[in-house]
Amino acid sequence: MDAQQKVAALRKLMKKNKVDAYYIPSADPHMSEYLPDCWKYRDWLSGFSGSAGELIIGARKAGLWTDGRYFLQAGNELKGSGIDLMKLGEPGTPSMTAWVAGTLKKGQALGVDPTVISVASAEQFERALAPHGIKVKFLRTNLVNKLLEDRPEPSLAPIVNHSSKFAGETVGNKMKRVREAMKQAGTRAHVIGALDQVAWLLNIRSNDIAYTPVVISYVLLTERGCNLYVDQRKVPKGFKVALRKRATLKPYDAIWNDLKALAKKKQKIWIDPVTTNRRVVDELRGCTFHQAASPITAMKAIKNQVQITGITNAHRRDGVAMVRFLKWLEKAVPKGDVTEISAADQLEAFRAMGDGFKDLSFNTISGYAANGAIIHYGPSKKSNAKLKPQGLYLIDSGGQYPDGTTDITRTLALGKPTPRQIDCFTRVLMGTIDCTITPFPAGTPGYRNEMFARKALWEIGEDYAHGTGHGVGQYLGVHEGPHSLKNLMTPPFVEGNLMSIEPGHYEAGKFGIRIEHLAFVVKHEKFSTRERTWYTFHPVTLCPIDRRLVNKKIMTRVQIDWLNNYHKRCYQELASSLDKDHREWLQKACRPI
């Protein structure tokens, strides 16, 4: 079936289930950003494959809401589907709730699967639609799943231990800290559904989601006990004893009966409304709730010294892979046999040569020329462009290592760049530098830092349609909360946070530019006093920036010095791990401008 046929089939099921519209989020029961294949309902129905997008099918109209990273991609993938692209943040684009309120009539209902919608999102729909007399109807059966004849089975990848030599903290100590937070909040239990939180708390990993080493599971943490709900086939015999010392093992679906039993005690339960699905709250009906971000979210975001050392080492190995790739690319492109896919594959091969490499941290964004302007572009057999010795090439990639997760973007001139390309690249670089070096006082939220990244582009009337930075996990999600360099509601930075800094510039049909590095939040020794602490960013990513695209005439002396010092550091920290030819290439790439 094509997308139109799938939508038509869904509408028949909607009629049978007495709902007038149906909401299909990009979510699984654990509110994961990247989904296991078995829960990719929105992708299957609409044909849109981006990581962020929410779909609503009405009786006659349908819409898909996504952000600026995916406008071009979604526009292409939705062609012929009958589904309208709703560009979030653009003038004239209604919110999902406004669209439903304007499409449905009083007495009609919006259908939702409660296991794949968060508590917060469900409440938002209910609040917004109630004044219009429109009901949100939670269906125990997922209607899209009914249409799937060959739905993939959940992963049976084995659970593995994440050693404290990487984690830097025992499970017992983590549980103690979480229980202290629970006690302060007056709660007796905490339902944990976010997979990265489960993995962090129990020091476990697996391969249940592509690029993210997590375990499909729930945890119920109480004052004295801890239950891990997981498919028992995933627990190796040799690891069962060790895991039982951390938690009581129960079947994955046993969570629902246990929640019903817990509901009878009518206790106060900690629920994270953003990462917990609505069915959890429904099963706990009768309890009172402390609705707040899980204490694990903030704990996980502050890397301890063991983690900082490990992440630093992982980035050195990743930097070596990047140098090998850049040198290879320089020689290979003029020969005429390099494509976006083969380049991405070659970079993965170089990463795989490094100690401890486990996987990529996301699907590599490998975009040549016009494809580089598609912010979250993923090359396919159909779109796979051949790299030529001209134009710009953008590659955004990362690796998963037991000691760290990496994420780096470099934009390269494959031939002589145009003055426009040089100007835009330099301004993106200036933004990367300014956001990195500008000190900020304790208590500063990320959206205030972001302005420094955009300033040089704003000066010529340009901007970019994505956030400037996100938190990064340690051998976990490449995107990690709660901090960001965009959202107004994120908490202030603290020492030990690991952030990406990645401004960009994109010209549809022509080229894309992005420069990204990861950086730790560190104490600014010069400005900090007894009365107030100041912070700055310290880059941990090590890879040269293409000097051929830099116009130092529009840069300040401070920016020029930063770039030269950064390149000097790249050479000092990577050279000893390279052979003579690669050292010579790196030395040339890191010359002062």
N, C-alpha and C positions, 0 to 999 in steps of 0.2 A: 504493500500500500504506500502511496505517496502521502504527503502531509495533508492534502485536502481530503483524501479518503479516510485518513486516521481521525481527522477532526469530525467528519461526518459520522463515523462510527461512534465516537465519544458522545456526540450530541444525542444519539439514540439511547445510550446508557444514561445520560443525564435525565432524559425524559422518563425513563423507567424508574429512576431513583428520586424523581420529583424535585430536581434542582434545575434552576434556570440559567446558571452560570457555574463554571467549575474552575477552581484555582489550582495551578500546578507550579509550585515553586521549584527553584533549583536547590533542593535540599534532600537529605536523608533523615532518618530518625534521630541523628546526632548533630544535625545542623552543620554538617561538614561543608567546607568551601568546595573542595574537589570530591566528587562522588564516586562510590563504587559503581561498577557497571550495572549492578542489579537495581540501582535506584535512579538511573538516568531517564526518568519519565519525560521530563521536558524536552531533552535532546531528541528522544525517539519520536515524540509526537510532532514537534515543530520543525525539526531539521537544524535548529540553531544549536551549535556545539560550544559556545562560549561558557566560561565558568560562572558568569553572573547573568541572570535573567529570570524573570517571572512571567508566567503565562496565564491568561484568563480567557477561557472559551465561553462565549455567550451563545444564545440560540441562533443568532444571525451574524454577530460580529465577534472578533477575537483580537487580542492585543498582546504583545510581548514587550515588557519593560526591561531596558538594560541601560548601562551607563556609557560614557564617552569612549571608553576603551574598545567598545564593540559595535559602534554605530555602523562602520563600513562593513564589518564581517556579518553582522545581523542583517543588514540590508541585502547583502548578496545571498545569504542562506535562506532567507524567508521568501524569496521571490517565488511566486506561483502557489504559495501556501494558503493565501487568503487571510493571513495573520498580519495585522498592522504593527509596524515598528513604533514603539513609544520611546522617545529619546529622553531619558531622565535628565532633569536639570535644564532642558531646553524650553524656551518660551512657548506656551500653547500646549505643552504636554500635560494632560491631566494625571493626577495620581491614580493608582489602581483603585483606591476606595471611591474617588470621585467618578471614575469611569463606570464602576459597578453601580453606583448610586444613580448615574445618569442613564444607564442601559436597562437596569431592572426596574420593575414597578413595585409598588407597595404590596406586600403579601407574598412576594417571590423570595427565592432562596439562593444563596451562593453555597455550593458544595465544596467541602475541604476534607482531605484525609488528615486527621488530627496527629498522626505519627510523623508527618513531614512538614508541619508548620510549628513554628516556635510559639511559646506562650505569649510573648510580646506581640508577634504579628497577628495571632488570633484575636487578642484583645483589641488591637488597633482596628481590625476589620469590624468587630462587633460594635465598638464605640462609634465608628464612623457611619455604619449602615443602619443602626437602630433608629435614629431620628427619621429615617426614610421608610421605616416599616419593612425593611429588608432583613431577613434572617440569615445567619451563618449556620449552615447545617453540617455537622461533623459526621462523616460517613466512616464506618469501620472498615469498609472495603475501598481500596484505591481503584478508581474507575479506569485509569490508564493501564494499570496492571492486568485488569480483566481482558484488555485487548491484546496484550503481549502473549504470543504463543511460545516464544523461545527466550523468556527472560533468563539472563545469566544467574547462576547460583552464587550466593555470597562466598567470599574467599575462605579457603581452608588453610591459608598460609600459617605456618607454626608461630606461636608466640616465642620470643627470645628475650633473654635478660639484657637489660641496659645497665651495664656495670656502674657501680658508684665511682669507679676510677674515671668515668666520663661524666656521670651525673653530679658528682661532688657532694651527694647527700643521700643518706639511707632512706628507705621507705618509712621506717619507724619514725624518723625525725620529721619527715614531710607530713605524715598523718597527725603527729602531735601538733604541728603548727596549724593545720587545717581545723583540728578539733578545738584548739584555743579560739580560733576565729568563730567557729560555730557556737561555742559557749558564750562568747561576748555578744553574739547576736540573739542569744536565747533560744537556739534551735537544738533539737535532739537528733536530727538526721539530715543528711545532705545527699540528694540524688544527683549523680554526676553522669551526664550524657555525652558531653563533648569528648571526642576520642583523644585529642591531644592532652586533655586534662587527666583522663584515665591513664594514658601512657606515662605522663610525667609523675603522677602520684605513686604508681606501682612499679616504676622503673622497668617497664616492659615495652617492647616494640614488635611490629609484625609488618606484613606487606599487603594489608587489606584494601588499601587505596593507592592508586598509582602515584608515585613520587612522594608519598607521605607515609612514613613507617609506623602506622597506628594499628590498633586492634579493634575490630567491631565489637563493642561491648558496652555495658553500663556498670556503674559502681553505686552501691548504696552504702554510704559511710555513716555509722552511728557513733554514739559516745564510746562504745566499747568494741564494736564489731565492724567488719568490712566484708561485703559480698561483691564478688566479681561475676557478672552475668555474661557468659561467653560460650560459644559453641565448643563443647568439650573436646571435639576432634582436633581442635587447634592447639591443644596443650600437650606437648611432648611428654612422654612418660618420665624422662629424666628431669624434667623441669617442674613436674606436678608437685613434688614434695616442697621444693623451694617456694613455689607460688602459693601453696597452702599456708605457708608461714606468714604470708602477707595478707591473704584474703581467703574467704570461703568461696570455693568454686561452685557456681550454679549454672544450669542451662540458660542460654540467652533469653528465651521467652519467659523464663520463670520470674522475671522482673515484675510482670503484671500482677500475678497472684500475690507476690510479696508486698507490692504497693497497696493492694486491696486490704491485706492483713494489717499493714502499718496504718492505714486509714482508720481502722477501728480504734486505735489508741488515741486518735484525735490530738496528736502532738503538733508542735510547730516545726515545719520542715523548711530547709533552705533550698530554694529553687532559683536557678539562674534563668530569667525569663527569655534571654536571647539564645541560649544554647540548649534549652530543655523543650522537648516537644509537648504539644497540648495534651496528648493522651496521658502523660504522666500526671498532670494536674487533675484530669478527670478521674483517674483511678484513685487519687488521694482525696477525693471529695469528702469533706467533713473535717479535714485538717486545716490549720492556719498556716500561712506561708510567709517566709521572709524572702521577698523577691529582690534579689541583688546579684550582681556579678559574683561568680564563684570566687572564694578567696584564692583559689589555685591560679586564677588568671593573672593577678598581680605578682604572686610568688614566682610563677614560671617565667615571667618577663624580666625578672632581675637575675642575671647570670652570676653565679658564684665564681670564686677565683679559679677553681678547677675547670669550670666550663669556659671561662674567658681564655685560659691557656689552651684548652682543647680547640676552641673555635679559631683562635689565632693560628694554631698549627694546621688546622684544616684549610684555612685560607692560603697558607703558604703552598701547600700541595696543589690547591686549586689554581693558584697563580702560576705555578710551573706548567700545569696543563694548558692554561690560557696562552702562555708564551709559546709553547710548542705549536699550538693551533695557529696563532697569528703569523708565526714564521712560515708554517706550512701553507697557509692561505695565500701569503704574498707570492709564493712560487707557483702554486697550483692554479690560481685563477687565470693567468695569461695562457695557460695550456688549453683552456676552454672546456674542461670536463667537470667543473665544480657546479653543483646546484645547491639550492637552499637546503634540501634534505641531506645531500651527501656532506655538506659542510657541517651541519648539525651532528650527523653521525660521526664524523671525524673528530669533532670536539669531544663527544662522549667517549670515543676510543682513547683519546689522550687522557681524559679524566680517569678512565678505568685502569690506566697504567699506574696511578697513584695509590699509595698504601691506604687501605680501608675503604676505598670507594664502594658504595652500596647501590646507588641509583642516582638518577637526575632528581633535582628538587622540584621540577615542573617541566612541562613540555616545552622544549627549546623554541624560542621565538627567533626565527631565522628569516629575515626579510630583506630582500634586495630591491633597490630602487622604489617603485611605487608600492610594493608590498610592505616596505618598511614603515609606510605611513599608516598601516593598519595596526593599531597600538598593541593588541594582543593576538597578532597574526600567528597562525600555525600552518606551515606549508603542507599541502596535500599533493597527491599525485597530479591532480588537475591544475593546481596553482604553482607548482614547483618551478621557480624561475632559475635559469642558468646565470651564474655570476660572470660578469664581463669586466674587463679592465677599464671600467668607467663607472661613474655614479657612486652612490653610497650604499653600504651594507650594514644593517643593524642586527646584532646578535645579543639576545638576552637569555641567559642560561644560568644553571646552578647545579650543584652536586650535593648528595647526601653522604655524609661520613659519620661514623659513630661519635666523633668528637665535635662535629659541627655541620651546619647547613649553610651553603653558599648561594649567592644570587648576585650576578654581575651583568651589566650591559656595557657594550662598547660599540661605537659607530665608527666605521672605517671608510676611508676614501680608497676605492679600487682603481681610480685613475686620477686625473687632474680635477680637483674640485672647483666648482664655480664660486665666484665672490659671494653669492647669496648663501650657498651651503657653508662656506667658511664663516660668514657673519653669524648665521643662526647657530652653528656648532659652537662657536666661541661664546656666544651668549648663554647657551645651555651649560657650557663648562663654567662660566662665571657664576651662574646660579648654583651649580654643584659645590663650587668652592665656597661661595659666600654663606650658603646654608651650613656648611661644615665648620667653618672657622669662627663664625660669629658667636661670642660667648652669650649665655643667657642665665638669668637668675633662677634659683630653685623656685618651683611653683609655676614655671612656664609651660603651657600646653603646646602641643606640636603645631597647631594651626598658626601660631604666631611666628614660629621659625620658618614656616613655608614661604612667607612673603619674600624672604631673602633669596629663595630659589627662583622666584618668578620675576624679580625686579628687572634684570637685564633684558628679558624678553618683553616685559611690559613697556619698556622705554622705546621699543619700536612697534608697539601695538600688536604684539603676539602673545599667545598663551598656549596652554596645553590642557587637554580634557581628561586628566587623571590625577590622582593624588601624588604627592611628592615623595612619600615614604611610608613604610610599614614596619612593624616589628617582625623579627625572625626568630624561630625556635632553634633549639640545639638538638640536632637529629630529630626534628619534628617538622611542623608546618613552616613553609617558606614565608607564609603570611601569618603573623601571630599578633593577637591583641594583648593588652588593651590600647597600646599607644599607636599613634599615627602622625604623619605630617599633613593631615587634612581635616579630619573630623573635629567639629567644635566640642563634642562631648567627651573626648578622650582625656585621661588624667595627665597631669604634668609628668615630665620625664624625671627619672631618678638614676643615680649611678648604677651601671650594670645593665641598663637597657641596650638592646642591639637593634639598630634601625637601618633601613635602606634610605638613601638620599638619591633621587632619580628624576630630575626635571627632564623635559623633552620638548621637541618641536616637530610638527607633522604637517606635510603639505600633500593633500590627497592627489593621487595620480603621479606624484613626483618622487618624494623621498621622506624618510623619517629619521629623526635624531634622538637618541637618548644616551645619557651617561649616568651610570649607577655604580655606587659602591655601598658596602655595609660599613657601619661605624658604631662604636660603643659610645655611650654617654659616659663621660669621665669628668672628674672634678677639675675646674679651672683654678689652678693653684695661685696664679697671680691675683685674681680678683676676689677669691674667697676670703672671708673674714670670720671671726667668731660669731658675728651677728647674722651673716648671710652667706650661704654657699652658692657659688656660681658653677655652671657646667659648660662643656663644649663637646664637640664630637671628635673622636679619634678613629680614622678609617682603618679597617682591618683587611679590606680587599686590596690585593696587590696585583696590578696589571697596568702596563703603560697605556696612556691615552694618545690617540693619533695626533702627533704634532703637526702633520700636514694640513690639518683642518683648523689650526689655531692662528688667530690674528692677534698678536700680542699688543698691537697698537691701540686696541680698544680696551685692553685689560689694565688694571691698576698694578702698581709695583707689588703690592701685597699678594695679589692673585698670581702674578708671574712667579714670585718667590715660592708660593705654596706649590705650584705645579712642578717647579724645578726640584724642590725638596722632596715632593712625593715621588718623583721619578728616581731620585737618588736613593730613596728608601727602597723602592721596588727592586732596583739593581742589587743593593746590599743584602736584601733578605732572600732573593731568589737565585742569585748567580751561583752560589755554592751547590745548588741542586741541579744545575744544567751542565751539559757538555760544552766544549769549546765553541762550536758553531752557534749554539743557542745563546751562550753568554755574549758573544760578539754581536749577535742580532739585538739582544736586549740592551746592551750598552749603547748601540746606535739609537734604538727607540727611546731611550731615556736621556738623550743629550739635552742640555739646557736649551730653552728657547731664547 
